[in-house]
Amino acid sequence: MAGGARRLSNLGFAGGHARARAAAGMPESRRCDADPLAPFPRSDYADPMSPRSERAAREPVFNLPAVIVASLVVLAVVHAVRIYALSEDQATWLIAAFAFIPIRLTGPSIPGFYWPGGEAGDVWTFFSYAFLHGDWMHYAVNGLWLAAFGTPLARRFGALRFLSFSLLGAAAGAAAHLLLYPSGAAPLIGASAAISAQMAASARFAFSAGGRLGGGIARADADFRPALGVIEMARDRRIVAFLGVWFVFNLVFGLLFTPPGVTTSSIAWEAHLGGFIFGLLAFPWFDPVGRARR
């Protein structure tokens, strides 16, 4: 997640309008047909000859679900508008209004100063920050991870469940960031907390027998295999290794690595962690398939 959620340098709204204008340009960004919710019968997935399995077998490897394509387009449009269509003042307002800034919630009120959106903005920024990115590289890396880990989850969940799950994953990442940086003035942006939730959720079924990482030939219904429980995952060395590499990767890049060309930047690893934990634990609440029977 080297292109993950970022914390921007301090906007300095209370006393540094010039710094606010500079931050808006992001030169020193800090990385960080029926009821759609009706459960699908288990039989749709248990039989490799089911219509759903046949459809999965016919799908090309790079055939992204519509919700993934739409997500990539929306993220790209938002970034393009911020970079190319807005003035510096407008871009500054956009960051103040939609990035997640802990001090917005915890800081004292300042006479004559009001955060854009007021109390409603205090709520929506838990989600809206995920639609903003620091630069095109930030967007590209997150887009790659979204396509890789969001695709199997979107196929399994369906569009509505997938979007709801991803937004809550973003909120969990913002909450983790707030917990560790309650007085932080650096805006948090990026979709990687939501993508981390998708990655954790995908691991719940990707390592199942017949899954894409199940240790053999993946079945035609690989994305619809019964999910593993958390305890089962903890007993599987492959999954433990996967999770270990993910945590180490995020810690190393978050604490030690500065992306090339950015002098005051680091990965917002705590937002990734919050999203990942949410995805791992909240997965059963959204999963229409169910767990494996032992």
Sequence and secondary structure as in RCSB ss.txt:
>XXXX:A:sequence
MAGGARRLSNLGFAGGHARARAAAGMPESRRCDADPLAPFPRSDYADPMSPRSERAAREPVFNLPAVIVASLVVL
AVVHAVRIYALSEDQATWLIAAFAFIPIRLTGPSIPGFYWPGGEAGDVWTFFSYAFLHGDWMHYAVNGLWLAAFG
TPLARRFGALRFLSFSLLGAAAGAAAHLLLYPSGAAPLIGASAAISAQMAASARFAFSAGGRLGGGIARADADFR
PALGVIEMARDRRIVAFLGVWFVFNLVFGLLFTPPGVTTSSIAWEAHLGGFIFGLLAFPWFDPVGRARR
>XXXX:A:secstr
 TT  EE     TTT HHHHHHHHT TT       TTS   THHHH TTSHHHHHHHHS TT   HHHHHHHHHH
HHHHHIIIIIS HHHHHHHHHHHSB HHHHHS   TT   TTHHHHHHHHHHHGGG  SSHHHHHHHHHHIIIII
HHHHHHH HHHHHHHHHHHHHHHHHHHHHH TT  S EE SHHHHHHHHHHHHHHHTSTTSTTSSS   TTGGGS
 B  HHHHHT HHHHHHHHHHHHHHHHHHHT   TT TT  B HHHHHHHHHHHHHHHHHH SS B   
